[in-house]
Amino acid sequence: MTQTTVEQPLSNSRPKRILLVEDDVRIVNFMRRGLEAEGMTLDVAWAKAPALQLAESHRYDAIILDIYLGDDNGLELCRNLRQRAITSPILTMTAKDSMELREASVQAGASAYFAKPFSFDDLLNTLEKACRGHSKIDEATTSGVADAMTSLNDGLPSSR
């Protein structure tokens, strides 16, 4: 697991923390250079088991995962993450593009799908939109919980 933080985030908010699940060293190095240059923090998992462990122990703004991970299946990993209530946006990618894989990615719980090779700018734009959408959901959920707690507390008798 490698983690690096660069000072200038993609947007005006805190740096985005991304989990990359990929077994190809060349792609990991390419993604690391690009994402870190955009001010993101990047953790890397090379297989399913460490990816699950990282996803459960850290809060990620997004997860980018390869569908074909050597002996592991990225779509199965995507389903496992969703079953474990990991709500981070998941972007799947593969070199073997097909309509079936696109549909299977969505059914597994992916937020977006990329066929390799892809434009890094397209990845950044999709990543930013996914992170922004996820932040709004988190804010609404947090606000909704706070409102519910306030309503509950308002209905309780005073202890004075």
C-alpha positions in Angstrom: 0.0 0.0 0.0 1.4 3.4 -1.0 0.0 6.7 -0.1 1.2 10.1 -1.2 -0.5 13.5 -0.8 0.2 16.5 -3.0 -0.7 20.1 -1.9 -3.0 21.3 -4.7 -6.3 19.4 -4.8 -8.5 18.9 -7.9 -11.1 21.3 -6.6 -11.1 23.9 -3.8 -11.9 21.2 -1.2 -9.7 18.8 0.7 -7.6 16.4 -1.4 -9.5 13.5 -2.8 -8.6 10.1 -1.4 -8.7 7.4 -4.1 -8.4 3.6 -4.0 -6.9 2.1 -7.2 -7.3 -1.6 -7.6 -5.1 -2.7 -10.5 -2.6 -5.5 -11.1 -0.7 -3.9 -14.0 2.3 -2.0 -12.8 2.4 0.3 -15.9 -1.2 1.4 -15.4 -0.6 1.9 -11.6 2.4 4.1 -12.4 0.5 6.1 -15.0 -2.5 6.6 -12.8 -0.3 7.5 -9.8 1.5 10.2 -11.7 -1.6 11.7 -13.1 -3.8 11.5 -10.0 -1.1 12.7 -7.6 -0.3 15.6 -10.1 -4.0 16.6 -9.6 -3.5 16.7 -5.8 -5.2 13.4 -5.0 -4.1 10.9 -2.4 -3.8 7.4 -3.9 -3.8 4.0 -2.2 -3.2 1.0 -4.3 -4.4 -2.6 -3.9 -3.1 -5.2 -6.3 -5.9 -7.8 -5.6 -9.3 -8.4 -4.1 -8.4 -9.2 -0.5 -6.3 -6.1 0.2 -8.8 -3.9 -1.7 -11.6 -5.1 0.7 -9.4 -4.5 3.7 -8.5 -1.0 2.6 -12.1 -0.1 1.6 -13.4 -1.2 5.0 -10.7 0.6 7.0 -10.6 4.0 5.1 -13.1 6.4 3.7 -12.5 6.9 0.0 -13.9 9.6 -2.2 -13.8 7.1 -5.1 -12.6 3.6 -6.0 -11.2 2.8 -9.4 -10.9 -0.9 -10.2 -9.9 -3.1 -13.1 -12.5 -5.7 -14.0 -9.8 -8.3 -14.7 -7.5 -8.6 -11.8 -5.4 -11.7 -12.5 -7.1 -14.5 -10.6 -9.7 -12.1 -9.1 -12.8 -10.7 -10.7 -13.3 -7.0 -10.4 -17.1 -7.2 -10.9 -17.3 -9.6 -7.9 -15.2 -7.2 -5.9 -17.6 -4.4 -6.9 -20.5 -6.5 -5.7 -18.7 -7.3 -2.4 -18.0 -3.7 -1.8 -21.6 -2.8 -2.2 -22.7 -5.7 0.0 -20.4 -4.4 2.7 -22.2 -1.0 2.5 -19.2 0.8 0.9 -20.9 3.8 -0.7 -17.9 5.4 -2.4 -18.4 5.8 -6.2 -16.8 2.9 -8.1 -15.3 3.4 -11.5 -14.6 0.2 -13.4 -12.1 -0.1 -16.2 -11.1 -2.9 -18.6 -9.2 -3.5 -21.8 -11.9 -5.9 -23.0 -14.8 -3.5 -23.8 -18.2 -4.9 -24.6 -21.8 -3.9 -24.0 -22.2 -6.9 -21.7 -19.4 -5.7 -19.5 -20.8 -2.2 -19.3 -24.2 -3.6 -18.2 -22.6 -6.1 -15.8 -20.6 -3.2 -14.2 -23.7 -1.2 -13.6 -25.5 -4.2 -12.2 -22.6 -4.9 -9.9 -22.9 -1.4 -8.5 -20.3 0.6 -10.5 -20.9 4.4 -11.0 -19.0 4.6 -14.2 -17.2 2.4 -16.8 -14.0 3.0 -18.8 -12.6 1.0 -21.7 -8.8 1.1 -21.9 -7.2 3.0 -23.3 -9.1 6.1 -22.1 -8.5 9.8 -22.0 -7.1 10.8 -18.7 -9.1 14.0 -18.9 -12.3 11.9 -19.3 -11.3 10.0 -16.2 -10.7 13.2 -14.2 -14.0 14.7 -15.3 -15.9 11.5 -14.4 -14.0 11.2 -11.1 -14.8 14.8 -10.1 -18.5 14.4 -10.9 -18.7 11.1 -9.0 -16.9 12.6 -6.0 -19.1 15.8 -6.1 -22.2 13.6 -6.2 -21.0 11.4 -3.4 -20.2 14.5 -1.3 -23.7 15.8 -1.8 -25.2 12.5 -0.7 -23.0 12.4 2.4 -24.0 16.0 3.3 -27.7 15.2 2.8 -27.4 12.1 4.9 -25.5 13.8 7.7 -27.9 16.7 7.6 -30.9 14.3 7.7 -29.5 12.5 10.7 -28.8 15.8 12.5 -32.4 16.9 11.7 -33.8 13.6 13.0 -31.8 13.8 16.2 -32.9 17.4 16.8 -36.6 16.3 16.3 -36.1 13.5 18.7 -34.4 15.7 21.3 -37.2 18.4 20.9 -39.8 15.8 21.9 -38.0 14.7 25.1 -38.9 16.2 28.4 -36.4 18.6 29.9 -34.1 17.3 32.6 -34.2 20.6 34.5 
